[in-house]
Amino acid sequence: MKRTRFTDERIIGILTEHEAGAKCADLCRKHGMSEGTFYNWKAKFGGTTVSEAKRLKALEDENAKLKKLLAEQMLDLAAMKELVSKKR
């Protein structure tokens, strides 16, 4: 997955500047990004706070870890079933 130069906190800060009245073009020039990127961020992070973004990131990380554990367990279970069926 591509790494971004901007953290979630920084993105939310930029969006907050826009909500405070700064123009999109000025913000894009100031922070070195395209307007398309800005509007993608606005769609993803619009209306969230830094604490909500941190909580969401923690939940996504936990979910990924749980999915990995589930996949490993399913693989182990399939291997055990195959082993038992071969013994008979």
N, C-alpha and C positions, 0 to 999 in steps of 0.2 A: 504494500500500500504506500502511496506517495506521502512523504512527510511534508508538512506545511511550515512556512516560516512564522506563521502566526499561531499563538496559543488561543485556546477558547476564551480565556480572560481578555486577551488583547482584542479579539474579534468583537466581543460584547462591548468593550470600551469604545471601539470605533462606531458600532451601531448606536451606542448611547450618545456619542457626539452628533450623529445624524439626527437622532430624535430631539436633541437640544437645538437644532436649527441649522447645522452646518450642511452645505450642499454636497451632494454625492460626488460630483466631479472634483471638488476641492479636497475631499477626504481621500479619494483615490490617488490623486496626485501627491498628496502629503505622505501617504503611507506606502506608495509604490505598488498599487494593485489595479486591476481592471474593474470597470463598472459591472461587468458580468459576474466577477467574483464577489463584489459587494452585494449584488442582488441575490446570489446563491446563499451567501451568509445570512442575509436578511430573511430568506425563506426558512433557513435551518434554525437560526438562533433568535429570530425576532421575538421580542417580548420576554426573553429569559434573563435571569440574573446570573451572576458569577457562581453563586452557591448552587443554583439549580443545575448549571452546566457541569460543575464538579460532581454533583450527585449523579447526574446522568452518565458521566464518564465512568464513575465507579461501578454503577449498575451494569454498564456495557462490558466492562472488564470482567466482572463477576459472572455475567452471562456467558461470555466466551470461555471462561475457565470451566464452568459447569457443562457446557456443550462438549468440550474436549474430554472431560471425565466420562460423560455419557457415551461418547464414541468409543473410548477405550474399553469401557465395560461391555458394550455391545460386541466389540471385536473379540474380547475374551470369552464371552458367552458363546459366540458362534464357533470359536476354536474348540471349546469344551464339548459342544454338541457334536461336532465333527469327530472328535476323538472318541466319544462314547459310541457313536454309530459305527465306527470302524472296528471296535472291540467285539461287537456282536456278530 
